[in-house]
C-alpha cells in the first residue's frame, strides 16, 4: 500500500517505538498524527517533523481516541494505524511470600490499558477506515498492533502483562478475518528486548545487562528496527492476520 497522500495514526507515538515509527511513516510520505499522553515529547516530535500533528490521547477513553482519529482523517484518508502505547505495569507474583494475592483491580487496569485499549483503537479506527475509497488493490488500510514475546512465554511476575499481550496476539487473526470484507488488514508485532528511553540514558550499561541473553545478534533491538518492520507491513498488502516476532531468537526463561 502506498502511503503518499494518506494519513497515519501512531498511538503511543511519542515513545521509543512510536517516535521511530512516526519518523519512518513521515519519510514514506504519510501525514502522521502522534497520539500520546506525553505532551512534551509529542509536541517536540511534531515540531521536529514539521508536517506532523500531536493530539493528546488516552486509550482508555472512546472520546479521546475519536479526537485523534478526527485529526488524522481531516488531513487525508486514514490508511495506517500503529498501536504501540505503553503504560504502568506492576511486576508482582500472583501470590507473594506473605501469602497475599496480587490485586485483581491492578490486573484489570493493565488489561484495560494494553488489551482493551488496543481493541478500542483497532475498532474505532477500523470503523473510520471503512469510509475510505478502496485503492486499486481493494485495500482501505492496515492496523498494526504491538504485543510482546511475553505474550508467548511470560516471566515470573508478568501475569497481567503477559495476559494482556497474549490477548492482543489472540485478537490478531480474528480481527483480520472480521475486517477482511472491508479491505482492512490487521497485523501484530511482538518485540523481544529493545533499548528505548524507558531504560534510561545509559545505553551501554543496559546493553551489557540484557544484550548477552539474545542469541543472535547479541544485543538489544533498536526502536528503528521495530519501525522498519512496521513500515514494511504497511507497504506489503499480503501481510495479514499474523504475529511477527522480532527478537533475535530470544525466548524468555523462568
C-alpha positions as CSV (number, residue, x, y, z in Angstrom):
1,X,0.0,0.0,0.0
2,X,1.3,3.4,-1.0
3,X,1.5,5.8,2.0
4,X,1.9,9.0,-0.1
5,X,-1.3,11.1,0.2
6,X,-2.7,9.3,3.2
7,X,-2.8,9.8,7.0
8,X,-1.2,7.6,9.6
9,X,-2.0,7.5,13.3
10,X,0.6,6.3,15.7
11,X,-0.9,5.7,19.2
12,X,2.0,5.9,21.6
13,X,3.8,8.0,19.0
14,X,5.9,9.9,21.5
15,X,7.6,6.8,23.0
16,X,10.6,4.9,21.8
17,X,8.9,2.5,19.3
18,X,6.3,5.1,18.4
19,X,8.6,8.0,17.6
20,X,10.8,5.9,15.4
21,X,7.7,4.7,13.6
22,X,6.4,8.2,13.2
23,X,9.7,9.2,11.5
24,X,9.6,6.3,9.1
25,X,6.0,6.8,8.1
26,X,6.6,10.5,7.6
27,X,9.6,9.8,5.4
28,X,7.4,7.5,3.3
29,X,5.1,10.4,2.6
30,X,2.3,9.9,5.1
31,X,0.7,12.7,7.2
32,X,1.3,11.4,10.7
33,X,-0.7,12.1,13.8
34,X,1.1,11.5,17.0
35,X,-1.3,10.3,19.7
36,X,0.1,10.1,23.2
37,X,-0.1,11.4,26.8
38,X,3.4,12.8,26.9
39,X,2.7,16.4,25.7
40,X,6.4,17.5,25.9
41,X,7.7,14.7,23.7
42,X,4.7,14.6,21.4
43,X,4.8,18.3,20.6
44,X,8.6,18.3,20.2
45,X,8.4,15.4,17.7
46,X,5.6,17.2,15.7
47,X,7.7,20.3,15.6
48,X,10.8,18.4,14.5
49,X,8.9,16.9,11.6
50,X,7.0,20.0,10.6
51,X,4.1,18.3,8.9
52,X,3.0,16.0,11.7
53,X,0.4,16.8,14.4
54,X,0.2,15.9,18.1
55,X,-3.1,15.0,19.8
56,X,-3.2,14.2,23.5
57,X,-4.8,10.7,23.6
58,X,-5.9,8.4,26.3
59,X,-6.5,4.8,25.0
60,X,-9.0,4.1,27.9
61,X,-11.4,6.8,26.5
62,X,-13.5,6.4,23.4
63,X,-13.9,10.2,23.1
64,X,-10.1,10.7,23.3
65,X,-9.4,8.1,20.7
66,X,-12.0,9.6,18.4
67,X,-10.4,13.0,18.7
68,X,-7.1,11.6,17.4
69,X,-8.9,9.8,14.6
70,X,-10.7,13.1,13.6
71,X,-7.3,14.9,13.4
72,X,-6.0,12.2,11.1
73,X,-9.0,12.0,8.8
74,X,-9.2,15.8,8.5
75,X,-5.8,15.8,6.8
76,X,-6.1,12.8,4.4
77,X,-7.7,9.3,4.3
78,X,-6.6,7.4,7.3
79,X,-4.9,4.2,6.0
80,X,-2.3,3.3,8.5
81,X,-2.6,2.8,12.3
82,X,0.1,1.6,14.6
83,X,-0.8,0.9,18.2
84,X,2.3,1.0,20.3
85,X,1.3,2.7,23.5
86,X,2.7,1.8,26.9
87,X,1.6,2.2,30.5
88,X,2.5,1.3,34.1
89,X,2.9,-2.4,34.9
90,X,3.4,-3.7,38.5
91,X,5.7,-6.7,38.3
92,X,4.4,-9.0,41.1
93,X,3.8,-12.7,41.6
94,X,0.2,-13.8,41.8
95,X,0.8,-14.7,45.5
96,X,3.7,-13.0,47.3
97,X,5.9,-14.5,50.0
98,X,3.5,-13.3,52.7
99,X,0.7,-15.3,51.0
100,X,-1.1,-12.2,49.8
101,X,-2.7,-12.3,46.3
102,X,-1.9,-9.8,43.6
103,X,-4.7,-7.3,43.3
104,X,-7.3,-8.2,40.7
105,X,-8.0,-4.4,40.3
106,X,-4.4,-3.8,39.3
107,X,-4.5,-6.8,37.0
108,X,-7.7,-5.4,35.3
109,X,-6.1,-2.0,34.9
110,X,-3.2,-3.5,33.0
111,X,-5.6,-5.3,30.7
112,X,-7.6,-2.1,30.3
113,X,-4.6,-0.2,29.0
114,X,-2.9,-2.9,26.9
115,X,-5.7,-5.2,25.7
116,X,-8.9,-3.2,25.8
117,X,-7.0,-0.1,24.8
118,X,-5.7,-1.9,21.8
119,X,-9.2,-3.2,20.9
120,X,-10.6,0.3,21.4
121,X,-8.2,1.9,18.9
122,X,-8.5,-1.0,16.5
123,X,-12.3,-1.0,16.4
124,X,-12.7,2.8,16.2
125,X,-10.0,3.3,13.5
126,X,-11.4,0.4,11.5
127,X,-14.8,2.0,11.6
128,X,-13.3,5.2,10.3
129,X,-11.3,3.4,7.5
130,X,-14.5,1.8,6.1
131,X,-15.4,5.3,4.8
132,X,-12.2,5.3,2.6
133,X,-12.4,4.7,-1.1
134,X,-10.6,1.4,-1.8
135,X,-7.3,1.6,-3.6
136,X,-6.8,-0.2,-6.9
137,X,-5.7,-3.2,-4.8
138,X,-9.0,-3.2,-3.0
139,X,-7.3,-2.2,0.3
140,X,-8.7,0.5,2.6
141,X,-6.0,0.4,5.3
142,X,-3.9,-1.5,7.8
143,X,-3.9,-1.7,11.6
144,X,-0.7,-2.8,13.3
145,X,-0.9,-3.7,17.0
146,X,2.0,-4.4,19.3
147,X,2.3,-7.4,21.6
148,X,5.4,-8.8,23.2
149,X,7.2,-12.1,23.3
150,X,6.0,-12.1,26.9
151,X,2.6,-12.9,25.4
152,X,4.0,-16.3,24.4
153,X,6.3,-17.0,27.3
154,X,5.8,-14.7,30.2
155,X,8.3,-14.4,33.0
156,X,7.8,-14.5,36.8
157,X,5.7,-11.5,37.9
158,X,4.3,-10.8,34.4
159,X,0.8,-12.3,34.8
160,X,-1.1,-9.2,33.9
161,X,1.3,-8.0,31.2
162,X,1.5,-11.5,29.6
163,X,-2.2,-12.0,29.7
164,X,-2.8,-8.6,28.1
165,X,-0.2,-9.2,25.3
166,X,-1.4,-12.7,24.9
167,X,-4.9,-11.3,24.3
168,X,-3.5,-9.0,21.6
169,X,-1.9,-12.0,19.9
170,X,-5.2,-13.9,20.1
171,X,-7.1,-10.9,18.7
172,X,-5.0,-10.6,15.6
173,X,-6.3,-13.3,13.3
174,X,-9.9,-12.9,14.4
175,X,-9.8,-9.1,13.7
176,X,-8.2,-9.7,10.3
177,X,-10.9,-12.2,9.4
178,X,-13.7,-9.8,10.7
179,X,-12.3,-6.9,8.7
180,X,-11.3,-8.8,5.5
181,X,-14.5,-7.9,3.7
182,X,-13.8,-4.2,4.2
183,X,-10.2,-4.4,2.8
184,X,-8.6,-3.6,6.1
185,X,-5.6,-5.7,7.2
186,X,-4.6,-6.4,10.8
187,X,-1.1,-7.4,11.9
188,X,0.8,-7.6,15.2
189,X,4.5,-7.1,16.0
190,X,5.8,-9.0,19.1
191,X,9.2,-7.4,20.1
192,X,11.7,-9.0,22.4
193,X,14.1,-6.9,24.4
194,X,14.6,-3.5,22.8
195,X,16.6,-0.5,24.0
196,X,14.2,2.5,24.4
197,X,14.4,5.7,26.6
198,X,12.3,3.8,29.2
199,X,15.5,2.0,30.2
200,X,17.3,5.3,31.0
201,X,20.1,7.2,29.3
202,X,23.0,4.7,29.9
203,X,22.5,2.5,26.8
204,X,25.9,0.8,27.2
205,X,25.1,-0.4,30.7
206,X,21.6,-1.6,29.7
207,X,23.1,-3.4,26.6
208,X,25.7,-5.1,28.8
209,X,23.0,-6.4,31.1
210,X,20.4,-7.6,28.6
211,X,22.2,-7.9,25.3
212,X,24.1,-11.2,26.0
213,X,20.8,-13.1,26.5
214,X,19.8,-12.6,22.9
215,X,21.1,-15.5,20.7
216,X,21.9,-13.5,17.6
217,X,22.7,-10.7,17.2
218,X,23.9,-10.4,20.8
219,X,22.3,-7.1,21.6
220,X,19.0,-5.5,22.4
221,X,17.0,-4.4,19.4
222,X,16.7,-0.7,18.3
223,X,13.5,1.2,18.0
224,X,14.2,1.8,14.4
225,X,14.3,-1.9,13.7
226,X,10.7,-2.1,15.0
227,X,9.8,1.0,12.9
228,X,11.2,-0.5,9.7
229,X,9.2,-3.7,10.2
230,X,6.0,-1.6,10.8
231,X,6.7,0.3,7.6
232,X,7.2,-2.9,5.6
233,X,3.9,-4.3,7.0
234,X,2.1,-1.1,5.9
235,X,3.5,-1.4,2.4
236,X,3.1,-5.1,1.9
237,X,-0.5,-5.9,1.2
238,X,-0.1,-9.7,1.6
239,X,0.9,-9.5,5.2
240,X,-2.3,-10.0,7.2
241,X,-3.7,-11.8,10.2
242,X,-0.5,-12.9,11.8
243,X,2.0,-12.0,14.6
244,X,5.7,-11.4,13.7
245,X,8.2,-11.9,16.4
246,X,11.2,-9.6,16.2
247,X,13.5,-10.8,19.0
248,X,16.9,-12.2,17.7
249,X,15.6,-15.7,18.5
250,X,15.2,-14.8,22.2
251,X,12.9,-17.0,24.3
252,X,12.2,-15.9,27.8
253,X,13.1,-18.5,30.5
254,X,11.9,-18.6,34.1
